[in-house]
Each structure stands twice: as C-alpha cells, then as structure tokens.
C-alpha cells in the first residue's frame, strides 16, 4: 500500500493542469501526499465529505499522508477552478442515485458498492423495496418513506445479482440494480 505523491504546480495554470498526476490512479489502502511546488498557497479539498486539511498548504510544504478509500474528486479551496481526481481501482464505491419525476433509476455497480437514493421529486415521497423469497424487503431505512431532498440510508450490495426494486407508494415505478 504505497503513498502516492501529488504535486501542486498551478502558477499560471488552471483546471486539471494544477495537480500532477491528474487523475491519480491508486489501489485500495493507498495514501496520498500533496507537495506544494507553487509560489502561493493551495488547499486541496474533497468535493464531498470532510476536509483533508484544516489549513492551506504553504509553498514548499509537503502534507502528511491522507487516506482516500474511494474515487474522489477534489479542488483547491483557494482557487476553485483548480481540480483533481483520485481513482481507486477495486475499492468499494458509494453510488448516489437520483429519483426524478415518475422514474426510479437503474444502475450497474460492483459487488461491495453502497447505494444512496436521493429524492429529487418534491412533493412526492418514496418507499423503496425489493422482493426477497416472496416478501417485501424495504430499502432506504431510515427515513421511510423517503421525503423530498433527503438521502436514504446506505444499502450495501455484497453479492452479484440483479435486484429489481419499486416504490410501494408509486407501484408503477421500478428500477434495477445490477451487481457485477
């Protein structure tokens, strides 16, 4: 499980050229260290989740290693057009599925991945379930039913298979999770 070095080199550059390499390929358990090779401060910050650093990185400074267990996009908090990406191969991913008006999303994921549903269809609520051995099994608890603009709880798919699900409150709406 190596430590991966990401160089900040953005003087006069913007966007993806600000971080090198970008995207940064990695394996499960790898850690990441940023070195600021620029003449100004930078502050790599994940687009989701908690911050990696509690302050900007000064020129010439190398950070302590940071653990990034899944694919993650990030940006410079001081220069938001500077963006980077870490791609962790083989690591379980968190997948966000957005419920739109009248449809439930279908998605192909890998075994071990987690799914959260987000209800983006106010004012409707959704009660998601699948059929297991002839019985309804709810997904997304709590909250149940899933109110507008709220994420469901995490549903982990540890095994391969095809999982058809539907909404108890909107019986005509169905989706499929295909787990490789």
Secondary structure, 3 states (H helix, E strand, C coil): CCEEEEEECCCCCCHHHHEECCCEEEECCCEEEEEECCCCCECEEECCCCCCCCCCECCCCECCCEECCCCEEEEECCCCCCEEEEEEECCCCEEEEEEECCECCCEEECCCCEEEEEECCCCCCECEEEEECCEEEECCCCCCCECCCCECCCEECCCCEEEEEEECCCCCCEEEEEEC
